[in-house]
């Protein structure tokens, strides 16, 4: 019996509209029975999964990290495995899982059926795959409009960061991990569940999406020239070697701030401080390539 797959492709994603037809054709050729659904919002996508949950075996999402984030709550609730077609700008979860970038090859990964259990992050009731952050990254997210991402692709992150840096000021925060409190004055705190975020930056050198821990770093810079030294090291996660970058690990992290701060999860603004972050081990299954 063929596998029944609910397929949603975000046609507002950078490559979504162009790749929709190829995705449907390829999946059907590979033997999957495809149910194509449309949605105008993350809430509608969740409702579509809810509505069809008893008639499908898996869910395939075509889009970027924000689109995947919109579906994650429903996937966890109904224990449905996830297939990913990386059609967004950054595709950081796809990068973490070493998924191919071509639609044809990504469809083959799903059809072959190899699954991997991965952890999820959780903050104030919202799941996330990659990284949750506050401070500088929130200002960057606000500048990453659809038009900017469509025009500049992954370079949009660097452009938005350059603009946001000028408007970001340090803020006071209290970090608590495993009962130990650490006061900081920082421009950004990032809490990673996966490895990559922000178009290929690594949250820590040894971060993994199934290590059952959260990786935190805090940028405690006093001068912006320090960012120029940090940025080249962030792709390998080596920024934590600088003395003005604090690195912590834990399974549960609480952050309180003097002023209320917005929180960015997988590129979407979804929560506020005070916040509690947790790792949820083996929370969801995803389709991945066969090991070499």
WOVEN-V640166 format. One record per residue. RES is the residue in one small letter. SS is DSSP state (a for helix, b for strand, c for the rest). Layout:
RES:SS
RES:SS
This chain:
x:c
x:c
x:c
x:b
x:b
x:b
x:b
x:b
x:b
x:c
x:c
x:c
x:c
x:c
x:c
x:a
x:a
x:a
x:a
x:a
x:a
x:a
x:a
x:a
x:a
x:a
x:a
x:a
x:a
x:c
x:c
x:c
x:b
x:b
x:b
x:b
x:b
x:c
x:c
x:c
x:c
x:a
x:a
x:a
x:a
x:a
x:a
x:a
x:a
x:a
x:a
x:a
x:a
x:a
x:a
x:c
x:c
x:b
x:b
x:b
x:b
x:b
x:b
x:c
x:a
x:a
x:a
x:a
x:a
x:a
x:a
x:a
x:a
x:a
x:a
x:a
x:a
x:a
x:c
x:c
x:b
x:b
x:b
x:b
x:b
x:b
x:c
x:c
x:c
x:c
x:c
x:a
x:a
x:a
x:a
x:a
x:c
x:c
x:c
x:c
x:c
x:c
x:a
x:a
x:a
x:a
x:a
x:a
x:a
x:a
x:a
x:a
x:c
x:c
x:b
x:b
x:b
x:b
x:b
x:b
x:b
x:b
x:b
x:c
x:c
x:b
x:b
x:b
x:c
x:c
x:b
x:b
x:b
x:b
x:b
x:a
x:a
x:a
x:a
x:a
x:a
x:a
x:a
x:c
x:c
x:a
x:a
x:a
x:a
x:a
x:a
x:a
x:c
x:c
x:a
x:a
x:a
x:a
x:a
x:a
x:a
x:a
x:a
x:a
x:a
x:c
x:c
x:c
x:c
x:c
x:b
x:b
x:b
x:b
x:b
x:b
x:b
x:c
x:c
x:b
x:b
x:b
x:b
x:b
x:b
x:b
x:c
x:b
x:b
x:b
x:b
x:b
x:c
x:c
x:c
x:b
x:b
x:c
x:c
x:c
x:b
x:b
x:c
x:c
x:c
x:c
x:c
x:c
x:c
x:c
x:c
x:c
x:c
x:b
x:b
x:b
x:b
x:b
x:b
x:c
x:c
x:c
x:c
x:c
x:a
x:a
x:a
x:a
x:a
x:a
x:a
x:c
x:c
x:c
x:c
x:c
x:c
x:a
x:a
x:a
x:a
x:c
x:c
x:c
x:b
x:b
x:b
x:b
x:b
x:b
x:c
x:b
x:b
x:b
x:b
x:b
x:b
x:c
x:c
x:c
x:c
x:b
x:b
x:b
x:b
x:c
x:c
x:b
x:b
x:b
x:b
x:b
x:c
x:c
x:b
x:b
x:b
x:b
x:b
x:b
x:b
x:b
x:b
x:b
x:b
x:b
x:b
x:c
x:c
x:c
x:c
x:c
